[in-house]
Amino acid sequence: MPRAAPFRSLRVIAVVLAAMLLASSLGPGATANEPENGGTGRDGADVWSWPVAPPFAIVRDFVAPAHAYGPGHRGIDIVVRGEKSVRAPDDGVVAFAGRVVDRDIVTIDHGGGIVSTLEPVEATVAAGERVLRGEVVGLLAAGGHAAPGTLHLGARMDGEYLNPLVLLGAMPRAVLLPYAAG
């Protein structure tokens, strides 16, 4: 393992913790369907914007794998109930737009090691194209593991998968439970 690998993990942990703190600043009333103030936390810090317009619902949560090749769900699945346009969650450059096996995918490099993946999406953009937050990058398609009418949103930082809700500013608050010695 390269010597820099532990620092990459620490960076991922730092970003996750910072995003969780940002998410906790959103306060009560902010939901996945209607972020409280359109993509920014109360302190004005940027977070991703939702890639689909309301109304929508998260139907499958992120499940971190125990190890790099372990089972898990490396993103969230969002059932789209309205408009089928899929938008860039943040500014970036389209790294890939095309078909992989049985699904159409759009991958956006947002800089700083952060990459989003949207699938299944019939792209209206091409690799190398610069996109802005909220810009339509395609239309919801069918295929892959997601149920019909469902968008899979994945997020990676320096190649490590992380819960997209962290970047969306929508992580639920952590609840600390009392310890009961048994």
Buried (B, 14 or more C-beta within 10 A) or exposed (E): EEEEEEEBEEBBEEBBEEBBEBBBBBEEEBEBEEBBEEBBBEEEEBBBBBBBBBEBBBEBEBEEEEEEEEEEBBBBBBBBEEBBBBBBBBBBBBBBBEEEEEBBBBBBBBEEBBBBBBBBBBBBBEEEBEBEBBBBBBBBBBBBBBEEEBBBBBBBBBEBBBBBBBBBBBBEEEEEEEEEEE
